[in-house]
Amino acid sequence: MSRIEDFTESELWIIKTTLEERYGEATEPMLADTELRLNAYATELTPCPAAYWEHEGCHFIICKTGDSNYRCQFYYRVHQMYGTGVEEYDDLSECIVTLLQVQADFVAPENENA
């Protein structure tokens, strides 16, 4: 079982900078390890580095699944998990911007009714 390399300083900079642009303040993602099934047809789990943060009750995670491959999702509770509709990204900037946009679109109807 091969180990995926941790996020590079450049990748962490992309995440932090994008979050600061989105929220207007510095947001430090927590780094963690997770295990993912990288092949939908196999049962083997692969250890993958992850970047995690919370904002206004929403939890976000980006998992690095290869040298330039990323998966992401956001969730509120165990039964409220959402993705972007894209299984895997090969560009971290596109991954995080799309994740933040999908979550913003998700809460937009709530904000209009408030």
JOMO-V993904 format. One record per residue. N is the residue number from 1. RES is the residue in one letter. SS is DSSP state (~ for helix, > for strand, _ for the rest). Layout:
n=N res=RES ss=SS
n=N res=RES ss=SS
This chain:
n=1 res=M ss=_
n=2 res=S ss=_
n=3 res=R ss=_
n=4 res=I ss=_
n=5 res=E ss=_
n=6 res=D ss=_
n=7 res=F ss=_
n=8 res=T ss=_
n=9 res=E ss=~
n=10 res=S ss=~
n=11 res=E ss=~
n=12 res=L ss=~
n=13 res=W ss=~
n=14 res=I ss=~
n=15 res=I ss=~
n=16 res=K ss=~
n=17 res=T ss=~
n=18 res=T ss=~
n=19 res=L ss=~
n=20 res=E ss=~
n=21 res=E ss=~
n=22 res=R ss=~
n=23 res=Y ss=~
n=24 res=G ss=_
n=25 res=E ss=_
n=26 res=A ss=_
n=27 res=T ss=_
n=28 res=E ss=_
n=29 res=P ss=_
n=30 res=M ss=>
n=31 res=L ss=>
n=32 res=A ss=>
n=33 res=D ss=>
n=34 res=T ss=>
n=35 res=E ss=>
n=36 res=L ss=>
n=37 res=R ss=_
n=38 res=L ss=_
n=39 res=N ss=_
n=40 res=A ss=_
n=41 res=Y ss=_
n=42 res=A ss=_
n=43 res=T ss=_
n=44 res=E ss=_
n=45 res=L ss=_
n=46 res=T ss=>
n=47 res=P ss=>
n=48 res=C ss=>
n=49 res=P ss=>
n=50 res=A ss=>
n=51 res=A ss=>
n=52 res=Y ss=>
n=53 res=W ss=>
n=54 res=E ss=>
n=55 res=H ss=>
n=56 res=E ss=_
n=57 res=G ss=_
n=58 res=C ss=>
n=59 res=H ss=>
n=60 res=F ss=>
n=61 res=I ss=>
n=62 res=I ss=>
n=63 res=C ss=>
n=64 res=K ss=>
n=65 res=T ss=>
n=66 res=G ss=>
n=67 res=D ss=_
n=68 res=S ss=_
n=69 res=N ss=>
n=70 res=Y ss=>
n=71 res=R ss=>
n=72 res=C ss=>
n=73 res=Q ss=>
n=74 res=F ss=>
n=75 res=Y ss=>
n=76 res=Y ss=_
n=77 res=R ss=_
n=78 res=V ss=_
n=79 res=H ss=_
n=80 res=Q ss=_
n=81 res=M ss=>
n=82 res=Y ss=>
n=83 res=G ss=_
n=84 res=T ss=_
n=85 res=G ss=_
n=86 res=V ss=_
n=87 res=E ss=_
n=88 res=E ss=_
n=89 res=Y ss=>
n=90 res=D ss=_
n=91 res=D ss=_
n=92 res=L ss=~
n=93 res=S ss=~
n=94 res=E ss=~
n=95 res=C ss=~
n=96 res=I ss=~
n=97 res=V ss=~
n=98 res=T ss=~
n=99 res=L ss=~
n=100 res=L ss=~
n=101 res=Q ss=~
n=102 res=V ss=~
n=103 res=Q ss=~
n=104 res=A ss=~
n=105 res=D ss=~
n=106 res=F ss=~
n=107 res=V ss=~
n=108 res=A ss=~
n=109 res=P ss=~
n=110 res=E ss=~
n=111 res=N ss=~
n=112 res=E ss=~
n=113 res=N ss=~
n=114 res=A ss=_
